[in-house]
Amino acid sequence: MAIGYNRLAHKNGAIKGRNEVKFAHLAIIAVAVLLGACTQAPIRNVPQTPVVTGTGKPATAEQVRSAIVRAGSGLGWQMTPVDSGLVSGRIALRGHVAVVDVRYSPKDFSITYKDSTNLDYANGQIHKNYNGWVENLDRDIRANLLSL
């Protein structure tokens, strides 16, 4: 009886042929790969962005450093002054870690990728959330500089 049922089900299209099953599996794998690729993006660095203050007066290196630290700290980054003209930023969210170098002078600042954990970094590509974190940091640094 089971053989008759299987033949009837196959005849009515309820059971797929081997090629159809293979195609369905390949389609599922292709979709999974595409969805995985959608989470990757080229690393976003912020090259030499001019320091612009709200008063239009030049900023000091100390004011720029303070604005960088305030901006990052407000977003959950651990901002550590490393040297004159360099702050290291580290953010850790849900097991993901990103580390950036923020170089600065009274005239400009830049944000550069340094390291990461669990963000699928490879060949200049990284999880797109990283770029969002860097964009937010850039925006808030500029906002803090405008308050000078």
N, C-alpha and C positions, 0 to 999 in steps of 0.2 A: 504494500500500500504506500509506503514511503517513496518508492521509486516512481509510482504513478503520480503522486502529489508533486514531486520535484519536476517531473516532465511537464506537468500541467502548469506549474508555477513558472517554469522557464518559458514555456510557450506563450504565456500571458504577459511576459516581461517582468515578473516579480523577481526573478533571479537573473543577474547580468552575466554575460559571457566574460571569459578571462580578460579579453582585450578591453572591455568596458570597465571592468574593475581596475585594471592597471591604469587606464586613463584617469579614472576618478582619483586614484591614489596620487598620480603625478600632478593632477590639478590641485589637490589639497596641499601637496608639498610646495608647488609653485606659489600658491597664495601665502603660505607660511613664510617662504623666503622673501616674497615681496613685502609682506607686513614687517618682517624683521629689518629689511633694508630701509623702510620708511622711518625707522627710528634713528638712522645714521645721517649725519650731515658733516660737511667740511668744518673743521675747527674754526671758530670765530675768534680772531685776535683783534684787539683794538689798537691800531697803530697811532702813534704820536697825535693825540687829540689836543688841540690848543686849550690852555687854561683861560677861561673867560669868567671874570668876576661880575657880580651884580653892580658894583660901583664903577667898573671900567678901569679901576686902578690895578696895577700889577700886584700879583700875589707873591708872598715869600714861599720858599721851599717848605718851611714849617707849616704854613697855612694849607698848602697843597697836601702835605702828608696828613694833616689832621682831617681834611675833607675826605681823603681816601679811606682813612681808618673809620671815621664816622659813618660813611656810606656803607662800607662793607659790614661793619658791626650791626648796623640797623637791618641788614638783610640776612643776618645769621652767619656771615663769614667770620672766621677767626683771622683778624688782620694783625700781622706781626712785622713791625719795622725791623728790617734786617741790616740795613746800611743806609748811609746818606743817599737818598735818591731811589731807594728800593723798599717796597713793602711786599711781604708774602701773604697771599690770601688763601684760605683753605675753607671749603664748605663740605659738610658731611650730611647727607640726607638719605634716610632709608637704606643704609648700606652702600651708598654711592658717595665717592669722595672726589673732589676736584681741587687742584692746587694751581694757582696762578702767580706770576710775578707782576707787580704793578710798579713800573719805573716812572719816576716823576722828576720834574724840575719846576722852577717858577713859571716856565713857559708852556710846558706840555706834560702829558702823561700817556702811558700805554699799558695795555693789559695783554699778557702773553701766557698761553698754556704752558704749564710746567710738568704736571703729572696728574694721574687719575687712577681710581680703583673702581671696578664694576661699571664702567661707562663705555666699554667695548671700543677703546681707542685702538685704531689700526690705520696705518697709511694716511695720516692726516684727517681721518674720519673719526667721529665720536658721537655718542648718543646726543640727540638733539636737545635734550634738557640742559646739557652743559651750556650750549649757546644762549639759551634763555637766561641762565644764571649770570653769564658774562654780560649780556645786554642789560639786565637789571642793574648790575654793578656799575657799568659804564654810565647809565642814565642817572643813578643816584650820586655818583661822584660828580658829574656835571651839575646836578641840582645843588649839591653841597658847595661847590665852587661858586655858583651864582649867589649864594647867600653871603659871600664875603664882601 
